[in-house]
Amino acid sequence: MSSTCTTGSDAAGPGDSRTVREAVADRLLRAATRSGAQLVSEAAVLVQGAAVLADPIAGAVYSTPATAAADGVHAAAHPQDHPHHVQRPAAGAVLVLHPAPTLPAEHVGLVATTTAALLEVRGQRAAELRAEQMRLHATLLRLLLAGHTASVTNTVRAGGLTHVTLYRLTGPDIPTAHQVLWRAVRPSLAGHGGACALIGEVDGELLVAELHHGSDDGRVLRLVSRVSERHDLLAGLAGPLPLAETPTAHADAAAARHSATPAHRIVPADAVGTPQLARLLPPGPYTAWARSVLSPLTPEHRHLLLVRLRTGSAPRAATALGLSPGTVRTRLRDLAALLGADLDDITVQAHLLLALRAPTRSDGRPESEVQARPESEVQARPESEVQARLETLPGGILDTDAARTWAVGLVGGLEPHLRIALACWLRHHARTAPAATELHVHRTTLTAWLTRCAERLGQNLADAAVRAELHLALEATAKDGDDPRDLPRRGGRTYRRL
């Protein structure tokens, strides 16, 4: 946003002669050769009022005076509320002029039309250069993902950038969303405010990497949120993380995106995977159990498991990690043997998510982020130190008042038949046909019940992390009648016990 202003003896004034019109056009043309901010400032002087270039995503791009920015943005969005403002479309945005009431309409119209035309010319020139800039950004993003952080930071000419916040977006029209986000963010390789944004299409996704000094000001997040809403995008967000961990952030953002819905279009990576319950469990037995069950694993193992659990399947995990599905399946089989557990079992998945979320240090870092013990140390453990099992939690950690309150708040409102159906469906790996067979109901009936469960709970049952949380909540609030054989029947062929 700019509030620069031009003054002079030939400041704006009404006039009908050809000489005056030429003078107005000449002043605006000279301002346009300097910058868009100078052009808008000159228009404000010529109308003896205010001028704002309002973008529907970014808000006020240029404003003179600066205090007119909010009023100009509101006028662009709701022109009927501002009948005294003059508006013209300009370069994908809206030029809003608030002239002095004494100026003739012809003079104001001349200034508005000429300024909008010059903004269009500047926009076309920028568009000619944009394709080359976009290719450069895509190349820098690929270098960043490949680990060449020094090359990227040297190119962006913004020293001291140490961290990255990464967004991965998908949607029906990524190229259009890319153009809109580019205009809104106006990325520069020189950076501004101690940060630098890289935006590009990589492998069919829209990828945004904000490089900064450890924390961002939320500007890019706000713009990504607006573009996601307007263009039906779903996004995963990871970071801030050190630049060296960009590949990890890339995988985490893809995993988090599987939890995004039209109601929650941007999901942070640390917002999935039973984070709320993990804070409620007794730290002593909980962290000791988590440390024991995860002791054979390296940090790379843990990250693979976390991505697999968040995405819900090996092919989706492979996409997030940039590996082949066969490679991921092989590694998961090796991990299952190492842990001595069936990684497809919903109880194992739920407990594993809890283990990976367990805080193990005074700084509150989860187990998934703590360096595993060296392999030699793992092999040298005393025989008396028996590795805990993923199938069972330490006695009593889900029996606390805090855990029960969390579980009741999550699933306590379900009717008995919905509760039984949901638990059965979760045990069958979220597959409708075998669950319907055990429940002795039609698949259409079970599908309708699951839809009602999602509505009552306000949860996305397609999210693997949500399913794990629901399973834990159902376990914590288990009742004697929670058995498919005790499913309430209402008569009729659909509900008849076979």
C-alpha positions as CSV (number, residue, x, y, z in Angstrom):
1,M,0.0,0.0,0.0
2,S,1.3,3.5,-0.8
3,S,0.3,6.9,0.4
4,T,2.8,8.9,-1.7
5,C,1.4,12.1,-3.2
6,T,2.3,14.5,-6.1
7,T,2.0,18.2,-5.6
8,G,2.5,21.0,-8.0
9,S,1.2,24.3,-9.4
10,D,-0.8,22.4,-12.0
11,A,-2.7,20.4,-9.4
12,A,-6.0,19.1,-10.5
13,G,-8.7,21.5,-11.6
14,P,-11.8,21.4,-13.6
15,G,-11.6,22.4,-17.2
16,D,-13.3,21.7,-20.5
17,S,-10.6,22.8,-23.0
18,R,-8.5,20.4,-25.0
19,T,-5.4,21.8,-23.4
20,V,-6.6,20.8,-19.9
21,R,-7.5,17.3,-21.0
22,E,-4.1,16.8,-22.6
23,A,-2.4,18.1,-19.5
24,V,-4.4,15.6,-17.4
25,A,-3.4,12.7,-19.7
26,D,0.2,13.8,-19.7
27,R,0.4,14.0,-15.9
28,L,-1.1,10.5,-15.6
29,L,1.2,9.1,-18.3
30,R,4.3,10.5,-16.6
31,A,3.2,9.0,-13.3
32,A,2.5,5.6,-14.9
33,T,6.1,5.4,-16.1
34,R,7.3,5.6,-12.5
35,S,5.1,3.1,-10.7
36,G,1.5,2.0,-10.1
37,A,1.5,3.7,-6.7
38,Q,2.6,7.0,-8.3
39,L,-0.2,6.7,-10.9
40,V,-2.9,6.1,-8.3
41,S,-1.4,9.0,-6.2
42,E,-1.6,11.3,-9.2
43,A,-5.2,10.3,-9.8
44,A,-6.1,11.3,-6.2
45,V,-4.5,14.7,-6.7
46,L,-6.4,15.3,-10.0
47,V,-9.7,14.5,-8.4
48,Q,-8.9,16.5,-5.3
49,G,-9.9,13.5,-3.2
50,A,-8.9,9.9,-2.7
51,A,-7.9,7.0,-5.0
52,V,-7.7,3.3,-4.2
53,L,-6.8,0.3,-6.3
54,A,-8.7,-2.5,-4.6
55,D,-8.0,-6.2,-5.3
56,P,-10.8,-8.7,-4.3
57,I,-8.2,-10.9,-2.7
58,A,-5.3,-8.7,-1.5
59,G,-7.5,-5.7,-0.5
60,A,-6.0,-2.3,-1.1
61,V,-3.0,-2.5,-3.5
62,Y,-2.4,1.3,-3.6
63,S,-4.2,4.0,-1.7
64,T,-3.8,7.8,-1.5
65,P,-4.3,8.8,1.2
66,A,-3.5,5.6,3.2
67,T,-6.5,6.2,5.4
68,A,-8.8,5.8,2.4
69,A,-7.8,2.1,1.9
70,A,-10.6,0.5,3.9
71,D,-13.3,2.8,2.5
72,G,-12.1,2.0,-1.1
73,V,-12.1,-1.7,-0.5
74,H,-15.6,-1.6,0.9
75,A,-16.8,0.6,-2.0
76,A,-15.4,-2.0,-4.5
77,A,-17.2,-4.8,-2.8
78,H,-20.4,-2.9,-2.2
79,P,-20.8,-0.2,-4.8
80,Q,-24.4,0.4,-4.0
81,D,-23.4,1.7,-0.6
82,H,-21.1,4.3,-2.1
83,P,-23.0,6.2,-4.9
84,H,-20.6,9.1,-4.8
85,H,-17.5,7.0,-5.7
86,V,-16.4,6.4,-9.2
87,Q,-15.2,2.9,-10.1
88,R,-13.5,1.4,-13.1
89,P,-12.2,-2.2,-13.6
90,A,-8.4,-2.1,-13.9
91,A,-5.9,-5.0,-14.3
92,G,-7.9,-7.6,-12.4
93,A,-8.8,-5.1,-9.7
94,V,-11.1,-2.1,-9.2
95,L,-10.0,1.6,-9.3
96,V,-12.1,3.6,-6.8
97,L,-12.1,7.4,-6.9
98,H,-13.7,9.6,-4.3
99,P,-13.6,13.0,-5.9
100,A,-14.3,16.4,-4.5
101,P,-18.0,17.3,-4.9
102,T,-17.3,20.5,-6.8
103,L,-15.5,18.8,-9.7
104,P,-17.4,18.3,-12.9
105,A,-18.4,14.6,-13.7
106,E,-16.7,14.9,-17.1
107,H,-13.3,15.7,-15.5
108,V,-13.6,12.9,-12.9
109,G,-14.6,10.5,-15.7
110,L,-11.6,11.5,-17.7
111,V,-9.2,10.9,-14.8
112,A,-10.9,7.5,-14.0
113,T,-10.9,6.2,-17.5
114,T,-7.3,7.3,-18.3
115,T,-6.0,5.9,-15.0
116,A,-7.7,2.6,-15.5
117,A,-6.4,2.3,-19.1
118,L,-2.8,3.0,-17.9
119,L,-3.2,0.5,-15.1
120,E,-4.3,-2.1,-17.7
121,V,-1.2,-1.3,-19.8
122,R,1.0,-1.8,-16.8
123,G,-0.8,-5.0,-16.0
124,Q,-0.3,-6.3,-19.5
125,R,3.4,-5.5,-19.3
126,A,3.6,-7.3,-15.9
127,A,1.8,-10.3,-17.4
128,E,4.4,-10.6,-20.1
129,L,7.1,-10.9,-17.5
130,R,5.0,-13.0,-15.2
131,A,5.4,-16.3,-17.1
132,E,9.2,-16.1,-16.9
133,Q,9.0,-15.2,-13.2
134,M,6.7,-18.1,-12.5
135,R,9.1,-20.5,-14.1
136,L,11.9,-19.2,-12.0
137,H,9.8,-19.7,-8.8
138,A,8.9,-23.2,-9.8
139,T,12.6,-24.0,-10.3
140,L,13.5,-22.5,-6.9
141,L,10.8,-24.6,-5.2
142,R,12.1,-27.8,-6.8
143,L,15.6,-26.8,-5.6
144,L,14.3,-26.2,-2.1
145,L,12.5,-29.6,-2.0
146,A,15.7,-31.2,-3.3
147,G,17.7,-29.8,-0.3
148,H,19.6,-27.1,-2.1
149,T,18.7,-24.4,0.4
150,A,21.9,-22.4,0.1
151,S,21.3,-21.9,-3.7
152,V,17.7,-20.7,-3.0
153,T,18.6,-18.3,-0.2
154,N,21.4,-16.8,-2.3
155,T,19.0,-16.3,-5.3
156,V,16.3,-14.6,-3.3
157,R,18.8,-12.0,-2.0
158,A,17.2,-11.9,1.5
159,G,19.9,-12.9,4.0
160,G,19.2,-14.6,7.3
161,L,16.1,-16.6,6.2
162,T,16.2,-19.7,8.3
163,H,12.6,-21.2,8.3
164,V,9.9,-22.2,5.9
165,T,6.1,-22.4,6.0
166,L,4.8,-24.6,3.3
167,Y,1.3,-24.7,1.7
168,R,0.2,-27.5,-0.7
169,L,-3.1,-26.7,-2.5
170,T,-5.3,-28.7,-4.9
171,G,-8.5,-27.8,-6.6
172,P,-10.5,-27.8,-9.9
173,D,-8.6,-24.8,-11.5
174,I,-5.1,-24.5,-10.2
175,P,-3.8,-22.3,-13.1
176,T,-6.4,-19.6,-12.5
177,A,-5.9,-19.8,-8.7
178,H,-2.1,-19.5,-9.3
179,Q,-2.6,-16.3,-11.3
180,V,-4.9,-14.8,-8.7
181,L,-2.7,-15.6,-5.8
182,W,0.4,-14.3,-7.7
183,R,-1.3,-10.9,-8.2
184,A,-2.4,-10.8,-4.6
185,V,0.9,-11.8,-3.0
186,R,3.0,-9.9,-5.6
187,P,6.1,-12.0,-4.8
188,S,9.5,-10.6,-5.1
189,L,12.8,-12.4,-5.0
190,A,14.2,-9.5,-2.9
191,G,11.7,-10.2,-0.2
192,H,10.0,-7.7,2.0
193,G,9.5,-7.4,5.7
194,G,12.1,-10.0,6.4
195,A,10.3,-12.7,4.4
196,C,10.1,-14.0,0.8
197,A,7.3,-16.0,-0.8
198,L,7.8,-18.5,-3.6
199,I,4.7,-19.6,-5.5
200,G,4.6,-22.2,-8.3
201,E,2.8,-25.2,-9.8
202,V,4.7,-28.3,-9.0
203,D,3.4,-31.7,-10.1
204,G,-0.1,-30.4,-10.6
205,E,-0.3,-28.7,-7.2
206,L,-0.1,-25.1,-6.2
207,L,2.9,-24.9,-3.9
208,V,3.6,-21.8,-1.7
209,A,6.7,-21.6,0.4
210,E,7.2,-18.6,2.7
211,L,10.8,-18.2,3.8
212,H,11.3,-16.1,7.0
213,H,13.2,-15.8,10.2
214,G,11.3,-18.3,12.3
215,S,7.8,-16.8,12.4
216,D,5.5,-15.3,9.8
217,D,3.1,-12.3,10.1
218,G,0.2,-14.2,8.7
219,R,-0.1,-12.2,5.5
220,V,0.4,-15.1,3.1
221,L,-1.9,-17.3,5.2
222,R,-4.7,-14.7,4.9
223,L,-4.2,-14.5,1.1
224,V,-4.1,-18.2,0.6
225,S,-7.2,-18.6,2.7
226,R,-9.1,-16.0,0.6
227,V,-8.0,-17.7,-2.7
228,S,-8.9,-21.1,-1.4
229,E,-12.4,-19.9,-0.5
230,R,-12.9,-18.2,-3.8
231,H,-11.5,-21.0,-6.0
232,D,-12.6,-24.1,-4.1
233,L,-9.1,-25.2,-3.1
234,L,-8.1,-27.6,-0.2
235,A,-4.8,-26.9,1.4
236,G,-2.4,-28.5,3.9
237,L,-0.1,-26.2,5.9
238,A,3.2,-27.3,7.5
239,G,5.7,-25.1,9.5
240,P,7.4,-23.1,10.5
241,L,10.3,-25.6,10.1
242,P,14.0,-25.1,9.5
243,L,14.9,-24.8,5.8
244,A,16.8,-28.0,6.0
245,E,13.5,-29.8,6.8
246,T,11.6,-28.6,3.8
247,P,11.1,-32.1,2.4
248,T,9.5,-33.1,5.7
249,A,7.2,-30.0,5.6
250,H,6.3,-30.9,2.0
251,A,5.2,-34.4,3.1
252,D,3.4,-33.1,6.2
253,A,1.4,-30.5,4.2
254,A,0.2,-33.2,1.8
255,A,-0.8,-35.4,4.7
256,A,-2.7,-32.6,6.5
257,R,-4.5,-31.7,3.3
258,H,-6.4,-35.0,3.5
259,S,-8.1,-33.6,6.6
260,A,-9.3,-30.5,4.7
261,T,-12.9,-30.0,3.9
262,P,-15.0,-27.2,2.3
263,A,-15.8,-26.1,5.9
264,H,-12.1,-26.1,6.9
265,R,-10.1,-25.5,3.7
266,I,-6.6,-25.1,5.3
267,V,-5.5,-27.6,7.9
268,P,-2.2,-27.3,9.7
269,A,-0.1,-30.4,10.0
270,D,-0.1,-30.2,13.8
271,A,-3.9,-30.1,14.0
272,V,-4.4,-33.8,13.0
273,G,-3.6,-36.9,14.9
274,T,-5.3,-36.9,18.4
275,P,-3.4,-33.7,19.6
276,Q,-6.2,-32.8,22.1
277,L,-6.4,-36.2,23.8
278,A,-2.6,-36.4,24.0
279,R,-2.5,-33.3,26.3
280,L,-5.1,-34.9,28.6
281,L,-3.4,-38.2,29.4
282,P,-1.3,-38.7,32.5
283,P,2.2,-37.9,31.3
284,G,4.1,-40.5,33.3
285,P,2.7,-43.9,32.1
286,Y,1.7,-42.4,28.8
287,T,5.2,-41.1,27.8
288,A,6.9,-44.2,29.1
289,W,4.7,-46.5,27.0
290,A,5.2,-44.3,23.9
291,R,8.9,-44.3,24.3
292,S,8.9,-48.1,24.7
293,V,6.7,-48.9,21.7
294,L,8.6,-46.5,19.4
295,S,12.1,-47.5,20.6
296,P,13.0,-49.6,17.6
297,L,12.2,-46.8,15.1
298,T,14.3,-44.1,13.6
299,P,13.0,-40.6,12.9
300,E,12.5,-41.5,9.3
301,H,10.4,-44.5,10.3
302,R,8.3,-42.4,12.5
303,H,7.7,-39.8,9.8
304,L,6.7,-42.5,7.4
305,L,4.2,-43.9,9.9
306,L,2.8,-40.4,10.7
307,V,2.2,-39.6,7.0
308,R,0.6,-43.0,6.4
309,L,-1.7,-42.6,9.4
310,R,-2.7,-39.1,8.4
311,T,-3.3,-39.9,4.7
312,G,-5.1,-43.2,5.3
313,S,-3.5,-45.4,2.7
314,A,-0.1,-46.4,1.3
315,P,-0.8,-44.8,-2.2
316,R,-1.7,-41.5,-0.7
317,A,1.3,-41.6,1.6
318,A,3.5,-42.4,-1.4
319,T,2.2,-39.3,-3.2
320,A,2.9,-37.1,-0.1
321,L,6.4,-38.5,0.3
322,G,7.3,-38.5,-3.4
323,L,7.9,-42.3,-3.4
324,S,6.4,-45.2,-5.3
325,P,3.5,-47.0,-3.7
326,G,5.5,-50.3,-3.9
327,T,8.3,-48.7,-2.0
328,V,6.0,-47.4,0.7
329,R,4.2,-50.8,1.1
330,T,7.6,-52.6,1.4
331,R,8.7,-50.2,4.1
332,L,5.4,-50.4,6.0
333,R,5.7,-54.2,6.0
334,D,9.2,-54.0,7.5
335,L,7.9,-51.6,10.1
336,A,5.0,-53.9,10.9
337,A,7.4,-56.7,11.6
338,L,9.7,-54.4,13.6
339,L,6.7,-53.3,15.8
340,G,5.1,-56.7,15.9
341,A,1.7,-55.2,15.0
342,D,-0.9,-55.1,12.2
343,L,-0.7,-51.6,10.9
344,D,-4.1,-52.0,9.2
345,D,-5.8,-52.6,12.5
346,I,-7.8,-49.5,13.7
347,T,-6.8,-50.0,17.3
348,V,-3.1,-50.2,16.4
349,Q,-3.4,-47.1,14.2
350,A,-5.2,-45.1,16.9
351,H,-2.6,-46.1,19.6
352,L,0.3,-45.4,17.2
353,L,-1.0,-41.9,16.6
354,L,-1.1,-41.4,20.3
355,A,2.4,-42.7,20.7
356,L,3.7,-40.4,18.0
357,R,2.0,-37.5,19.7
358,A,3.3,-38.2,23.2
359,P,5.5,-35.4,24.7
360,T,8.7,-36.9,25.9
361,R,10.7,-33.9,26.8
362,S,10.3,-30.8,28.9
363,D,10.1,-28.6,25.8
364,G,6.9,-30.4,24.9
365,R,8.1,-31.9,21.6
366,P,6.1,-34.9,20.5
367,E,7.7,-38.3,20.2
368,S,7.7,-38.1,16.5
369,E,10.1,-35.2,16.6
370,V,12.5,-36.6,19.1
371,Q,15.7,-38.3,18.0
372,A,15.4,-42.1,18.4
373,R,18.1,-44.0,20.3
374,P,20.9,-45.4,18.2
375,E,20.4,-48.9,16.9
376,S,23.3,-50.3,18.9
377,E,21.7,-48.9,22.1
378,V,18.3,-50.5,21.2
379,Q,19.9,-53.9,20.7
380,A,21.8,-53.6,24.0
381,R,18.7,-53.0,26.1
382,P,18.4,-55.3,29.1
383,E,16.3,-58.3,28.6
384,S,14.1,-57.2,31.5
385,E,13.1,-54.1,29.5
386,V,10.4,-55.6,27.5
387,Q,9.0,-53.5,24.6
388,A,5.4,-52.4,25.2
389,R,2.7,-53.5,22.7
390,L,0.8,-51.2,20.5
391,E,-2.4,-53.2,20.9
392,T,-2.8,-52.3,24.5
393,L,-2.5,-48.9,26.3
394,P,-1.1,-48.7,29.8
395,G,-3.7,-49.5,32.4
396,G,-5.9,-46.6,33.4
397,I,-4.7,-43.8,31.1
398,L,-8.1,-43.7,29.3
399,D,-10.0,-44.1,32.5
400,T,-9.3,-40.6,33.8
401,D,-12.0,-38.0,34.2
402,A,-10.3,-35.8,31.6
403,A,-10.1,-38.5,29.0
404,R,-13.8,-39.6,29.6
405,T,-14.9,-36.0,29.4
406,W,-13.1,-35.7,26.0
407,A,-14.6,-39.0,24.8
408,V,-18.2,-38.1,25.9
409,G,-17.9,-34.7,24.3
410,L,-16.9,-36.4,21.0
411,V,-19.3,-39.4,20.7
412,G,-21.6,-39.1,23.7
413,G,-24.5,-37.8,21.6
414,L,-24.8,-40.8,19.3
415,E,-27.9,-43.1,19.5
416,P,-27.1,-46.8,20.4
417,H,-27.6,-48.1,16.8
418,L,-25.4,-45.3,15.4
419,R,-22.7,-45.9,18.0
420,I,-22.7,-49.7,17.3
421,A,-22.7,-49.2,13.5
422,L,-19.8,-46.7,13.7
423,A,-17.7,-48.9,15.9
424,C,-18.2,-51.9,13.7
425,W,-17.4,-49.9,10.5
426,L,-14.2,-48.6,12.1
427,R,-13.1,-52.2,13.0
428,H,-13.6,-53.2,9.4
429,H,-11.1,-50.5,8.2
430,A,-13.9,-48.1,7.1
431,R,-15.2,-50.6,4.6
432,T,-19.0,-50.6,4.3
433,A,-19.7,-54.0,2.8
434,P,-18.1,-56.3,5.5
435,A,-19.4,-54.0,8.3
436,A,-23.0,-54.2,6.9
437,T,-22.7,-58.0,6.7
438,E,-21.7,-58.2,10.4
439,L,-24.5,-55.8,11.4
440,H,-27.1,-57.7,9.2
441,V,-28.2,-54.5,7.5
442,H,-28.2,-53.3,3.9
443,R,-25.2,-51.3,2.8
444,T,-27.4,-48.4,1.9
445,T,-28.7,-48.4,5.4
446,L,-25.3,-48.4,6.9
447,T,-24.2,-45.6,4.6
448,A,-27.2,-43.5,5.7
449,W,-26.3,-44.2,9.3
450,L,-22.7,-43.2,8.8
451,T,-23.9,-39.9,7.1
452,R,-26.0,-39.2,10.2
453,C,-23.0,-40.0,12.4
454,A,-20.9,-37.5,10.5
455,E,-23.6,-34.8,10.9
456,R,-24.2,-35.5,14.6
457,L,-20.5,-35.5,15.4
458,G,-19.5,-32.7,13.0
459,Q,-16.6,-34.8,11.8
460,N,-15.2,-35.8,8.4
461,L,-15.3,-39.6,8.5
462,A,-13.1,-39.7,5.3
463,D,-10.2,-38.4,7.4
464,A,-8.1,-41.3,8.8
465,A,-7.0,-39.2,11.8
466,V,-10.6,-38.5,12.7
467,R,-11.5,-42.2,12.5
468,A,-8.6,-43.0,14.9
469,E,-9.8,-40.4,17.3
470,L,-13.4,-41.7,17.1
471,H,-12.2,-45.2,17.8
472,L,-10.4,-44.1,20.9
473,A,-13.4,-42.2,22.1
474,L,-15.7,-45.2,21.5
475,E,-13.2,-47.4,23.5
476,A,-13.1,-44.9,26.3
477,T,-16.9,-44.8,26.6
478,A,-17.5,-48.5,25.8
479,K,-20.8,-49.9,27.1
480,D,-21.9,-53.5,27.7
481,G,-24.4,-53.2,24.8
482,D,-21.9,-52.1,22.2
483,D,-22.1,-55.3,20.2
484,P,-23.4,-55.8,16.7
485,R,-25.5,-58.7,18.1
486,D,-27.3,-56.2,20.3
487,L,-28.1,-53.8,17.5
488,P,-31.6,-52.4,18.1
489,R,-34.1,-53.6,15.4
490,R,-37.2,-52.0,14.1
491,G,-38.6,-54.8,12.0
492,G,-38.8,-55.1,8.2
493,R,-36.5,-56.7,5.7
494,T,-33.7,-54.2,6.1
495,Y,-33.3,-54.7,9.9
496,R,-34.2,-58.4,10.1
497,R,-31.6,-60.5,11.9
498,L,-30.5,-63.3,9.6
